[in-house]
């Protein structure tokens, strides 16, 4: 239902990635069901996430944050 709009917004936002200061991470897939639909078990009102939704996002986001923290900072240059 909202997926085409979200995909368009993701494409626009991804173009802001600069490599140095802005890193884009696509996380939509972490909230989708295997058939790529939105589940009311994840987003019951299609606006607010449930606790399990945050766990799903954490699994995707945390490794990226850890990698960024392990790499040399732009401030160290």
C-alpha positions, 0 to 999 in steps of 0.5 A: 500500500505505502511501499511504492512511495517509500521506495521512491523516498529511499531512492531520493535520500540515498542520493544524499550519501557523500561517503565522508560524512553521510552514509545511507543504509537501506533498512526497509527490508528489515521490516518487511515480511518474506513476501515484501509486505508490511505486517501488522505484527511489525507496524500495526497502524502502519506508523508506530513500530512494535518492540520486535520491529526495533529488534529487527532494525537493530540487527541491521543498523548495529553492524553498520554503526560498529563498522563506522566506529571502527574506521578512522573518523573524518575528524582524525584526518 
